[in-house]
Each structure stands twice: as structure tokens, then as C-alpha cells.
Amino acid sequence: MHAQLLFEREKVVRVGGFASKPYLATVETAWRRTAKYYETPWRGRSETEHGGVLLMHAIHSHDLMTWLMGPVVSVFARTATRVNPIEVEDCAVASLVMRSGALASLAATLGSQREISRLRLCFEHVTFESVQAPYSPGDDPWDIVPASPEAKQRIADALADYRPVPSRYKGQIGAYHAALTSGGPLPVTLADARASLELATALYDSAAAATAVILPIATRRTTAGPLANSDRR
């Protein structure tokens, strides 16, 4: 998980104290991978990657969305392999229902001629939109659009002590070092990792069965995705 994504979570939590009801989220992962990319033998193979664009490319943005919008309770997904002749999916769409009742849509492809990653999160009192940098959508500056002058002032107050943190692994290692030396909470836990894999598994399960999948799925077995055929009780 990129360090800046961790910070964006905390930033939205602070602002989200008055963001109130979440409405809708959209996540786009539009990258480009050509045949040359798949010349590396383990890429694009079910046995070695266990998944395509959903698991190997879009997963970080999906993680960020769920961290900011809350847990997912229902998933309906479709996948296709249209860009390269590989064994795993390179195009996917999904419709999600969040525990809060908010809705979310995911779209991911490896066939975009201009690469972007973009998140847009709509709440009752504020809308957030990420930058479009394909490999670091958590970096600043995010566009924060308040619903009123009052909301604008509260956002300014909430973010008054904001200090930029290093992006990617430099910031991540720094966050772990600070947690370990201070005894504070880890920035990412095994529970976070499990939730990420569970969502990916639900997406694959749904696409394989052409039906909605209810989360959590920890008390049953699955036949698709990164947790396929595992006993997760």
C-alpha cells in the first residue's frame, strides 16, 4: 500500500467527521500492457499470477476506496480478456453495495492508450476526487469540493495541520518505523490484507458464477480468486 494512500485515509477520516452520509464512489484503473509485458514467463498465467487486472493492477485503488467508503457487503462483477492473449482477465467492471448503503462502481482495463487511475467519492457534504496519476492516485493534490461555505471552513480547519508525507515505499517504511518505535498502531494490518483479498475473491467468484456475491465470505469455500479452495473459517 502506498504511503500517501494511507495518509489520504486519515485525511478523509478527519474531514469525513462531517462528510456525513456516503453516496457513491467510482474507481477507474485504465492502464496499458502490451505483448512485450507478457514476455516475462510468469505474467498473464493463472498458475503464477492467480488473477489479472483486478488482482495485479487495480487492487491498490480498490483498497483505498474501501478504506475511505467502508466495508463492502455485495459484489457483482464481469471480467473479460480482450487486450492480450493471456490466461487471466485484462478488463473488468463491478457494481458494489457498501455496508453504509452507498454504491460503488469499479472499472479496470489494461487496454487504455492513456494511463490513469482515478477515484471519486461523493458524500453528503463534500466530494473528493483523486489525481489521475496511474501509479500513485493517492498523491496530492486531491480535489476537495465542499457543499457549502460552512463545509469549506470545516475542511480548512480539519486539514490545517496537514504535512505532506513521502509517497510509495519511502513513506510506507517510515510509517511502519514510527509505529514500531512508538508502540502505536500499524498503518496496515493482517486484517486489512485479508479484507483486500476477500474483496478480490468476491469479484472473481461473482464473475465466474454470473451472480452477486455477499460479503463477508470467510465462512465458506470459493472456487475463484486468490483465496480459491482455501478453508477460511
C-alpha positions, 0 to 999 in steps of 0.5 A: 500500500502506498504511503500517501494512500494511507495518509489520504485515509486519515485525511478523509477520516478527519474531514469525513467527521462531517462528510456525513452520509456516503453516496457513491464512489467510482474507481477507474484503473485504465492502464496499458500492457502490451505483448512485450509485458507478457514476455516475462514467463510468469505474467498473464498465467493463472498458475503464477499470477492467480488473477489479472487486472483486478488482482495485479493492477487495480487492487491498490485503488480498490483498497483505498476506496474501501478504506475511505467508503467502508466495508463492502457487503455485495459484489457483482462483477464481469471480467473479460480478456480482450487486450492480450492473449493471456490466461487471466482477465485484462478488463473488468467492471463491478457494481458494489453495495457498501455496508453504509448503503452507498454504491460503488462502481469499479472499472479496470482495463489494461487496454487504455492508450492513456494511463490513469487511475482515478477515484471519486467519492461523493458524500453528503457534504463534500466530494473528493476526487483523486489525481489521475496519476496511474501509479500513485492516485493517492498523491496530492493534490486531491480535489476537495469540493465542499457543499457549502461555505460552512463545509469549506471552513470545516475542511480548512480547519480539519486539514490545517495541520496537514504535512505532506508525507513521502509517497510509495515505499519511502513513506510506507517504511517510515510509517511502519518505523514510527509505529514500531518505535512508538508502540502505536498502531500499524498503518496496515494490518493482517486484517486489512490484507485479508479484507483486500483479498476477500474483496478480490475473491468476491469479484472473481467468484461473482464473475465466474458464477454470473451472480452477486456475491455477499460479503463477508465470505470467510465462512465458506469455500470459493472456487475463484480468486486468490483465496480459491479452495482455501478453508477460511473459517 
